Structures are given as structure tokens and as C-alpha cells.
Amino acid sequence: MAQQATPARTARLGKALGPEPTTVSGAVLLLPGGKEVSDRRPSPLWATASVRALGRSLARAGQREGLAVHVVHYRYRGWNGGEAHLAADAAWAVDEIVRRYGDVPVCLAGVGMGGRAALRAAGGEAVNSVLALAPWLPAEDVAAAPEPVRQLVGRRVMIVHGTNDERCDPELSFRLATRAKKANRDVCRFEVHADGHGLHQYRDEVHALAADFVLGVLFGQSFARPVEDALAAPPPLGLRMPLAVGFGKSLHP
């Protein structure tokens, strides 16, 4: 009996979070966390847990502007070395957004390993910005090429990292931001003092910061003063910007 071929795995976009606007003017692609090595397919619940609350918050903030927010469902849980599966799926998702909505600006927003995918896939033509929350980055190895940053040129980039993150070393995201800032002045990084990997302690502030960034990069709204200052400041000041307790309350009453 002939053996049936295993169907090829495909990435897909989740249903738009929140009410989908009649006319889409910009899009956020949410890239969940992942593992360093795994050929398992992510379960839907596992895949969206790390980004769903952020996605709902962004969808509410951008509803009037025509923002569409989608979670990217990966083919594999793992980055898997040179295959860089999560980044490849992010690049596919950018093309899918253009196919669905036309020529709209895209922000790649990733958490953990998804943050690495967002940074790596930023070279897509439609991508104008990257938001990386507690990104997982490989330890620096003199025998291996450093994580690339050239694809970030021409994009606005924000990295947010808790100073007590024990899963994804915040010092590695600072070093990457430092290299990226040399090639692209539109890079900033915020530190969330004493928060861990999930950024749960200051979730409201992180979501307000993310919304401020997304509305600015996709729709041209004015940035809050701390974001403006972080983008303009030379390193290391703009790359170790503290996220103030209560950020966003006075901005979005």
C-alpha cells in the first residue's frame, strides 16, 4: 500500500483581534514566544498566550485609526538554528498582510523568541517598525556571526526588557540595540525596573508604551515625551530608558 505524503506545514494568521476595521490603514503582526529547538507544532492556546492581552490592548488603541492586529501561528515551536523557522513565518505573514489589505505599513511585535523573529524579519518591504518585548537573543560567540542588524535600517525599533528577566538576558538586548543604533538612529530601548520575563508587574505601563509606539509609527501620531527622548538620545541613554511607573495614565485618561 502506497504511503501517503505528509502534508507540508504552513503558517497562518489568526483571526483579527478586536473588531476588524472597515478600512485597514496599518497592521500589527504579533509573534509569540517559542523555543530554541523544537520541531513540534505549537498548540493554538500555547501559541497565543504570550501576546493575546497585548494584542487586545493594541486593537482597542488603534481601532479608530484602522488598525488590524493578527497573531502569527508558526509551523514549528522552535527557531531551529539556521532554519530560523519563526523569522521565516514572520516574513510570510508580512506578505500575507499585503495580500489581504494592500500596501499598508506593518509593525512586527514579538515576545521572547518572537522578539528575535520580529527583529530578524524586519527587512520586509512593508515593515516600518519593530517592537521586541523581552527578546530572546543568542549568547555572543566569537566563533559565530553576531545577530544581524542591517535589516533594521529605515525602521523604527523599540525594545522593552525587564531588568530581572532570568529567561532572556536583558544585557544581550542592550548590546544588540547598541549595534543597531550605530546603523539606525531610530532605535530605542526601555528598561522595566525589577520586572521579570513576562513583564507582568508593570503590564499596564508596558501596554501603554507599546500602544504609544504603534500609533506613532503606523499612523504618525505624536510620541509621548519619553519615547521621543529615547529615540533622540545617544547611547547609552536612549537604550537604558527607564519605564516610569504609571506611564500612560496621563496620556490616555
C-alpha positions in Angstrom: 0.0 0.0 0.0 1.4 3.4 -1.0 2.4 5.6 1.8 0.6 8.9 1.9 2.8 12.0 1.7 2.9 14.1 4.9 1.2 17.4 4.2 3.5 20.4 4.2 3.2 22.6 7.3 2.0 26.1 6.7 2.0 29.2 8.9 -1.3 31.1 9.2 -2.7 34.3 10.6 -5.2 34.2 13.4 -8.5 36.0 13.3 -8.1 39.7 13.8 -8.2 40.7 17.4 -11.0 43.0 18.4 -13.4 44.5 15.8 -11.8 44.4 12.4 -11.9 47.9 10.9 -13.8 48.5 7.7 -10.8 50.0 6.1 -7.4 48.8 7.3 -4.7 51.5 7.3 -2.0 49.7 9.3 -1.3 46.3 10.8 0.5 44.7 13.8 1.7 41.1 13.5 2.0 39.5 16.9 4.9 37.0 17.1 4.5 34.7 20.2 7.4 33.2 22.1 9.0 29.9 21.1 11.8 27.5 21.8 15.4 27.4 20.7 14.9 23.9 19.2 11.7 22.1 18.6 10.0 20.6 15.6 6.6 20.3 17.3 3.7 22.3 16.0 2.6 24.9 18.6 -0.9 24.4 20.1 -3.2 27.3 19.5 -3.6 28.1 23.2 0.2 27.9 23.8 0.9 30.0 20.8 -1.3 33.0 21.7 -0.9 33.1 25.4 2.1 35.4 25.5 0.7 38.0 23.1 -3.1 37.9 23.3 -3.5 40.6 26.1 -1.1 42.9 24.3 -2.9 42.4 21.0 -6.3 43.2 22.5 -4.8 46.4 24.1 -3.3 47.5 20.7 -6.6 46.7 18.9 -8.5 48.9 21.2 -6.0 51.7 21.0 -5.9 51.7 17.2 -9.5 50.9 16.3 -10.3 54.4 15.1 -7.2 54.6 13.0 -7.9 51.4 11.1 -5.5 49.0 12.8 -5.7 45.3 12.2 -4.0 43.1 14.7 -3.2 39.4 14.0 -1.3 36.6 15.8 1.1 34.6 13.6 0.6 30.9 14.1 4.0 29.3 13.4 4.7 26.0 11.7 7.1 24.9 14.5 7.7 25.9 18.1 11.5 26.2 17.6 13.8 28.6 15.9 15.8 25.6 14.9 19.3 27.0 14.2 20.0 28.2 10.6 16.4 27.3 9.6 15.2 30.3 11.6 11.7 29.0 11.2 10.0 31.7 13.3 11.6 34.5 11.3 10.6 32.8 8.0 7.0 32.6 9.2 7.0 36.2 10.2 8.3 37.2 6.7 5.5 35.1 5.2 2.9 36.8 7.4 4.1 40.3 6.2 3.4 39.2 2.6 0.1 37.8 3.7 -0.9 41.1 5.2 -0.1 42.9 2.0 -2.1 40.4 0.0 -5.1 40.9 2.3 -5.0 44.6 2.9 -2.8 46.1 0.3 0.1 48.5 0.8 -0.3 49.2 4.5 2.6 49.7 7.0 3.3 46.8 9.3 4.7 46.7 12.8 6.2 43.3 13.9 5.6 42.9 17.6 7.2 39.9 19.2 7.7 38.4 22.7 10.7 36.3 23.8 11.8 34.2 20.8 9.1 36.1 18.8 11.0 39.2 19.6 14.1 37.8 17.9 11.8 36.8 14.9 10.5 40.4 14.7 14.0 41.8 14.7 15.2 39.3 12.1 12.3 39.7 9.7 12.3 43.5 9.7 13.7 43.7 6.2 10.3 43.1 4.6 9.3 46.0 2.3 6.0 46.6 4.2 7.7 46.6 7.6 8.2 50.1 9.0 8.7 49.2 12.7 9.6 46.6 15.2 8.5 46.2 18.9 10.5 43.5 20.7 9.4 42.7 24.2 11.9 40.7 26.3 13.5 39.3 23.2 15.5 36.0 23.3 18.8 36.5 21.7 21.7 34.1 21.4 24.7 34.5 23.7 27.6 36.2 21.9 30.1 33.6 20.4 33.3 34.7 18.9 33.0 31.6 16.5 29.6 32.6 15.2 28.4 35.7 13.4 26.6 38.2 15.6 22.8 38.6 15.3 22.3 40.8 12.2 21.1 44.4 12.4 21.3 45.7 8.9 17.7 44.8 8.2 16.6 47.3 10.8 17.9 50.3 8.8 15.0 52.5 7.9 12.7 51.0 10.6 11.8 52.4 13.9 12.7 50.0 16.6 11.7 49.7 20.3 13.0 47.1 22.6 11.4 46.7 26.1 13.1 44.4 28.7 12.7 43.7 32.4 15.9 44.1 34.4 15.1 40.9 36.4 14.5 38.7 33.3 16.0 35.4 34.1 15.0 33.7 30.9 16.2 36.2 28.3 19.3 38.1 29.3 18.5 41.9 29.2 22.2 42.6 28.7 22.1 40.8 25.3 19.2 43.0 24.1 21.1 46.1 25.2 24.2 45.0 23.2 22.1 44.3 20.1 20.4 47.7 20.5 23.8 49.4 20.8 24.9 47.8 17.5 21.6 48.6 15.8 21.8 52.2 16.9 25.1 52.7 15.1 23.4 51.7 11.8 20.0 53.3 12.5 19.3 56.3 14.8 15.6 55.3 15.2 16.3 52.7 17.8 15.3 52.9 21.5 15.2 50.5 24.4 13.2 50.8 27.7 14.1 49.0 30.9 11.3 47.9 33.2 13.0 48.0 36.6 12.7 44.8 38.7 10.2 43.2 36.3 10.7 39.6 35.0 10.4 38.0 31.7 6.6 38.2 31.4 6.6 41.9 32.3 3.5 41.2 34.4 4.3 43.6 37.3 4.0 46.7 35.1 1.8 45.2 32.4 -0.4 48.3 32.1 2.6 50.6 31.6 4.2 48.2 29.0 0.9 48.1 27.1 0.5 51.9 27.2 4.1 52.2 25.9 3.5 49.7 23.1 0.3 51.5 22.1 2.1 54.9 22.0 4.8 53.5 19.8 2.5 51.6 17.4 0.2 54.6 16.9 3.2 56.8 16.3 5.0 54.6 13.8 1.9 53.4 11.9 -0.3 56.4 11.9 2.0 59.4 12.5 0.7 60.3 16.0 3.0 62.2 18.3 5.1 60.1 20.6 4.9 60.5 24.3 7.9 62.6 25.5 9.8 59.6 27.0 9.6 57.8 23.6 10.6 60.9 21.7 13.5 61.4 24.1 14.6 57.8 23.9 14.7 57.8 20.1 16.7 61.0 20.1 19.1 60.3 22.9 22.6 59.0 22.1 23.6 55.6 23.5 23.5 54.5 26.2 20.9 57.0 27.4 18.2 56.1 24.9 18.9 52.4 25.2 18.5 52.3 29.0 15.5 54.5 29.3 13.6 53.6 32.5 9.8 53.0 32.0 8.1 55.2 34.6 5.5 53.8 37.0 2.1 55.0 35.8 3.2 55.6 32.2 0.2 56.2 30.0 -2.3 57.2 32.7 -2.0 60.9 31.8 -1.7 60.2 28.1 -4.9 58.1 27.8 -7.3 59.2 30.5 
